[in-house]
Amino acid sequence: MILFKRIADLHKYLDAQRQTGKKIGFVPTMGALHEGHLSLVRQSKSCTDLTLCSIFVNPTQFNAPRDFEKYPVSTEQDITLLVSAGCDLLFLPAVAEIYPEGQRPAVHYDLGMLESVLEGKFRPGHFQGVCQVVHRLLDLVRPDDLFLGQKDYQQCMVITRLIEQTGYREKTRVHICPTLREEDGLAMSSRNRRLDKTERATAKAIYQSLCFIKNQLRPGELAELTETAGKQLTEKGFRVDYIEIADAASLAPCPSWDGKQKLVALAAAFLGEVRLIDNLPLN
Ligand code: AMP
């Protein structure tokens, strides 16, 4: 695996590869890698010629400074994992390399309703920061294929929208890859490392509550179902931001169900200081 820290070096290398007809797959991450990330690398390897992973903890997408400060970093271990997964290239830039003109956003991205529901509502400015860094990375890498995890369901929708609004609609294909879970159902996440033993044992309840919603789903009003799921989490010690059912294609709130509309259940909840998110397509 070749490691790049400088944009100029990465550019030069990718341009040369592109000229030989190679298709470039891109897996952007914030590091503290786990099997979920590696599954994206493997997916990229299976359908492109060259897989580039980036590790960059993007300061502009953290709305809570403490969350940024406490974000786990394990670069040495990440490199070992990427090598073992057969990743070809790693981009590991410093903040000044990504934001040479400072971190203030130059543009405001029109994300419509996505910015005011669920994660958008509870993390103001988060998706603007995500768009800022992903747009920058797309401009640097110009990938043929981009690999994202369904674990971050709303983020997948935001980035798809970003791609539709920028010049990448024709250039870059988006692949949304399934969520990898621990044996007890907890969605793999870098943040899981911050859970203590008791919290880690409790954390599986998020997935269980999403499964509860899936199993109990019936046509009609949905408020009681999500309230019950929320109570299950609160009783176990979670501080729940939301557990909701939404339209799977738009994330519009879905107060009642006609038995046909495609739905997804999404949750975000704190255990101690650690905020966990998960989702489950329902039908
Ligand atoms: P992150 O490093 O958390 O920003 O994630 C980088 C990429 O990995 C994003 O596209 C995530 O959606 C994806 N990802 C994170 N966790 C998982 C998981 N458990 N399964 C599949 N993909 C994941």
Residues whose N, C-alpha, C, O or C-beta is under 5 A from the ligand:
A	BS01	AMP	P28 T29 M30 G31 G36 H37 F147 L148 G149 Q150 K151 D152 C177 P178 T179 L180 A187 M188 S189
